[in-house]
Amino acid sequence: MIVRDFNKIVQDEKDRVVSDANWTSVRMLLADDKMNFSFHITFLEAGSEHTFHYKNHFESVYCMQGTGTITDLATGETHEIKPGVMYALNEHDKHTVSATEELVMACCFNPPVTGTEVHQEDGSYAAPVEETA
């Protein structure tokens, strides 16, 4: 059983807190936890806009706090984000998330991230490296 306290991670485990331009992600579960997904609490700053394209990962996101929008860049369709709304990038959808208010989101990635990834120029994370025995 894995039990982790968000507040202790933020205070004591800085390697699990990743920040980039206008967002911070607290990595509650990572690839080395062997759960086949990673779980994060992510904060997007009010007024910020982020374009991502997770070509090598599936992601689902649940809004816990704040408001904003997500736009599917293939179709141009825009959806409201508010508490209680979930979106899933089931086709590696290139998208833009705009935060009207600070967004606090619970996110799952499959395959799991390691915690050391950085967004590439195209908004994706690199493909996970396969472990060899």
N, C-alpha and C positions, 0 to 999 in steps of 0.2 A: 504494500500500500504506500502510495506517495501522498504526503500531506505537506502543503506549503502555505505560508502566510504571506500574502501580497505585501503587507507593511514591512515585514522582515526582509523580504527580497529587496525592496526599494532602499531600505536602510543599510543592509549588510552585504548584499550580493550584487554589487554594481556591475559585474560581468553579465548579469541577466537583464540589465536595463540598457536598451539600445535607443539612441536618438539620432535623428537626421533632421533635415530642413522642416521645421514646424511640426514634428511628431515625435512621440516617445512611445516605446513598446516595452512592457514588462513581460519577460518570457517566463511563464509559470511552468510550462513543460517544454522540453527540447528533445531533439533526436536521441541524445544519450540516455533519456528516460525510457526508451524502447516501447513507446506507446503507439507507434506508427502514425502519430500526428503530433503537432506542437500546438500549444495553447498560450495565447498572449492577451494581455489587457493593453489596448493601444489608445493613446490620446492624440487627437488631431487638433491643433490650435485653431481658435476662432479666426475666421477670415482667410484660412489657408486653403490651397487647392493642390491636389496630388494626383498625378497620373501614374498608374501602375499597369503592368502586364505580366502576370505570373504565368509565363509560358511553361514552366517546369513544375508548377504546384497548383493544387486546387486550394481554394480558400473559402471559408464561410465566416460571416461577420454578423454579430448581433449588437444592435445599438442599445446601450444602457442609459446614456445621457447625452443631451445636446440635439442639435438639428443640423441638417445639411442635405446634400443631394449626391446621388451617384448617377453618372452618365455612361451608358454603354457606347463606346466610341465606334463600334461597328455599325450600330443602328441609329445612333443619335438619341435614343430613348433615355429620358431622365426620370428618376424615381426619388421621392422624398425619403430622407432618413430621419427618424425620430425614435425615441425610446419604444422598444417593442418590435421594431422592424429588423428583419434578417435578410441578408442577401448572400447568395452563393455563386461563386465564379466557376460554374460547372463546365464551361467550355474555354477555360483559360482566357476569359474575356478581358480585353484591354479596356480600361475604365478610368474615369476621373471622379474623385471624391472631393467635394467642396464642403467645408465646414462653415456654416453660418454662425453657430455657437460652438464652443469646444465640444467635440465628439469624444465620448468614452465608449470604446467598442471591445467586445470579447471576440477574439479571432482564433480560428483553427486552421492549420496548414497541413496538407498531405501532399507529398511526403513532408515529414517534420523538418523544420529548420534547425540548424545547429546553434544558432545564436550569434554567429560571427558574420552572417551574410551582410552584404551591402547591396543597395539597389544599383543595377547596371544602368547605363545610359538610356536603355529602352524601357526602364521601369520594372524589370524582372529581377529575380534572384537567379544565380547560376544553377544549373542542374546539380542535384545532389551527387556526391561521389559515392559510388557503390563500394561497400566494404568487401574486402577479399579475405578469405579464411586461410 
